[in-house]
Amino acid sequence: MHCQPRLTTWLYLSPLHFLLLAILTIPSIYVLWLSLNQSSYGTGLSWVGFQNYHAVFTDPYFWRASVNTFLVVSCVVLVELLIGLAVAMLFVTGVPFRGVMFACILMPYAISEVVAVLVWKMMMDPNIGAIARTIEEMGLGRVNWSASPTTGLVLVGVINIWTHLPFTFLMIYAGLLAIDGSLYEAAHIDGATRWQRFLRITLPLLVPTLLITLIFRLIFAFRMFSEVWLLTKGGPVRMSEVLAVYLYQHGFRYGDFGIAAATGWLMVIGSLLMASVFLFAMQRGMKGE
């Protein structure tokens, strides 16, 4: 009696399982196998065990790329969450020209990421860029971001926030709309201020949405590539490299597929650990521990 529904359920889910197996599981296992071998263009696989991982861990450029990735991703995700929360709160409480403002917020998602980076690069050109010239006219000095890894990575972070803010905003905005309005009415009758309603009602009920948004953005930001590659190509002297650029350099420029595969798996483990740390800290903060 109970076998038929279970079999039907498995039959309905089998296309999804096959899809996940084909596009995620099998490629992941192959990359893991590739990371334990030495391989390049026109050569077969040669088993080397964990030598690729040892080579990655003893490479100073890998640690430079790891530090850059950690700093940029941390700043980008935290700033983006705060901006997304602030903008979503404004939309919930009411903003003038709501349709126009909504279109402005979502505009970055209508532009190709490569095009967006190139436009930003042109606007920040120290010689002809509108933003760079405006900053210089304001007396803040000449911003030659391509000559400094610090300013280059700051620009990378700004572009990443601008590009992905629509996703963060939509997630938080949907979470705010799902909160029952009667809770605010009851709190208002009891004399709670706007700040108290935010702390006691909005923020606790928004935690699941914030956590999901945080996980997605950490994973997306951890694999950032186009911003760094199109702006600096990891320079000067590979000082602004992030892990995705490090992987690309070894995989497609140096033809060392084993090192690239090992770096890819380390990126997966690193992003999971990083997300776990942020989630643990955030949950403790929400509980007031």
N, C-alpha and C positions, 0 to 999 in steps of 0.2 A: 504493500500500500504506500509506503514512504519512498520506495525506490524511484517511482516515476517522476515526481516533482523534482527530486535531486538531479536525475538524469537530464530533465528538461532545462533546469537551471544551468547545468554545466554546458549543455549544448548552446544555450543563449550566450554564455560568457566565453565560449571557446574562441570566437574571432578576436575578442579583446586579448585573451591570453596569448594567442598565436602572434598578434601584433606586438605585444610587449616582449615576447620571446625573440621575435625577429629583429626588432629595431633597438632593443635595449640590452637584453640579457646576453645574447650571442656576441654582439660587438664588444660588450664590456669584458666578457671572458677572453675574447681574442686579444684585446688590448692588454689584459693582464698577462697572457701568454707571451705577447710581443715584448712586454717590459722585462721579461726574463731571458730574452735572446738579443743577440747583436744582429742588426740588419741595416742595410742601406740600399740605395738605388742599384738594381741589377744583381743583387746578391741574395742568397737564401738565408734562412734563419740559422743562427749558430747559438746553441745554449750557453749562457754565461751565468745563470743563477741570479744572484742579487747584486752583481757587479754594476749594473746600470744604476741601481738605487744608491750604491756606494759612491759612484761617480757624481751623481746629482748632489748628494749630501756634502761632498768635499769640494763642490764648485762654488766659489765666492759669489759668482753672478746669480746663482740660484737663491742664496740667502738675501742678496740685495733685492731681487725680484719679490721674494716672500715678504720682506719688510715693507716694500712699496705697496704690495697688494693688500697687506693687512691694514696699513694706515689709510690708504685710499678707500677701501671697502668700508672700514669702520666709520670714517667721517661721512662718506656718501650716504650710507644707509641711515645713520642717526639723523643727519640734517634733513634728509628727504622725508623721514617719518614725521619729524617736527613740522616741516613746512606743509606736508600733506594733511596732517591733523589740523593745523591752523586754518588752512584753506577750506577743508571740509566743514569745520565748525562755522566759518563765515557763510558758507552756502546753506547750511542747515538753519542758521538764524536769519538768513535773508540778505541778499546782495542786490544792488540795483543792476539793471540790464542783465538779468540772470542768464538768458540765452547766449548773449555775446560773451559774457565772462566764462561760461561753460565751454564755448568754442575755443576761447583763448587758452584755457587750461589743457584742453585735449589736443591742441594744435601740434605739439611735438610728435604725437603718435601718427599724424597724417604725413609725416616727412620721413623719408628713408634715413636710417641712422648714418649711413655713409655721407649722404648729402648734408645732413645736419652738422656733422663734424667738419666737413669742408667749408661750410658757410661760417661756422664759428672760427675756423682757422683763418679765413679771409678777414673777418671782422676784427680779429685780434692781431692781425699783421702789424708790427711796430711802425711800418712806413705808410701803409695805406688803409689800415683797418679802422673802421668808424669807432669801435669801442676803445681800441688802443690809443687812438688819437684823442678821444674825449678824456680818457684817464690822464694822458700827458698834459692836455690843456688845463685840467683841474689842478695841476701842480703836484700830482702824485708820482711823477717820474715816468721814465720810459719802461714799459713792460716788455722786456725781451724774453718771453717765456721759453723760446726754443734754445736759449743758451744756458738756462738754469733748470736742473731736474726738479727743484722744489716748485718753482712757478709753473713748470710744465705739468707736473702732477696735480697742482691746484686747478689748473685749467681743465685737465682731464676730469677731475671731480665735479667741477661746475657743469660741464657738458653732460656728464652722466646723470646728474641730478635733474637737469632740464629735460633730458630725453625721456627719463623714466618716471617723472613726477605724475603724469596722468594715471599710470597704473596704481601707484600708492594712493593718490587722491580718490580714485574710483572705489578701491577696496574699503578705505576708511569711511568714505561718504555712504556707501551701502550699509556698512556696519552701524553708522549713526542713524540712518533712516529706519533700521530694524528695531531700535529701542522704543519701547512703549511710551507714548507721550503722557499717559496718565501718571507715570512715576514722577515726571517733572511737575505736573499740576499738584500732586499730593505734597511734594517737597516744598513747592512755592507756598501752599496754604500753611504748612508748618513753619514758614519763616526762613527757609534756607536761602542763602544768597546764591548768586550765579556761580561763583567760584566753588561753593560747597556742593552745589548740584553737579558741577563738573567732576569734582573729586570723588563724590560718594555714589553717583549714578553713572555718569557717562564713561569715566575711565575704567571702572571695574567691568562694566558690561561690554566695553570695547576691547578688552584684553584678548579674547580669542581672535578677533579680526586683526589686531596689531601683531599677534604672534604669527599668524599665517602670512601676513604681508611681510613681516621681517624675514621669515624663512625664504620666501620666494625672492625677495630683493637681495638677500645675502648670496643666494645661489647665482642669480643673474649677474650681480656685481662682481662676484669672484671670477667669472670667466670673461671679464671685460677685455676687449682686444682692439676693436676698430678705433676707439678714441686715441689710445696710446700709439697704435701703429701709424695712423694717418697724421697724427700731430708731430710725434717725435721719433718714431721708429725705435723707441727705447733709448735714444741718445739724450744728451751727449755721453759718449763712452759707456753706453749701456747702463747709465745711472738711473734712468727713469723706466726701466723695464718692469713689467708685471709678469706674473707667472704664465699667462696665456701667450704673451709675446716671447718669453723664454722657451716655451714649448714649440711655438711656431719656428723660432730660429733654429732649434735643433732638429726639428722634424723636416722642414722644407728647405731651409737654407744650407744646413750642414749635412743633411741626409742621414741623421742618426736616429732611426725610428725607435730603437730600444730606449734611448734616453728620453725621447719625446713621450713614449708610452708610459714610462716610469713617472715622468712629471705629471702626466694626466691623472694617473691613479693617486699620486700625492695631492693633487688639487682636489680630487673628490673627497679624500679623507680630511684634508684641511678645511674644506667648506663645511663638512658635517660637524667637525669639532668647533669651528667658529660659531656656527648656528647654535650649537648646544650651549656654548658659554653665554651667548647673548640671551637665549631663552631662559637659562637658569637664573641669570642676574635679573632679568626683567620680572620673572615670577616672584623672586624673593622681594624685589622692590614693591610689587603690587600687594604682597602680603604684609609689608611693613616690617620684615625681619631685618 
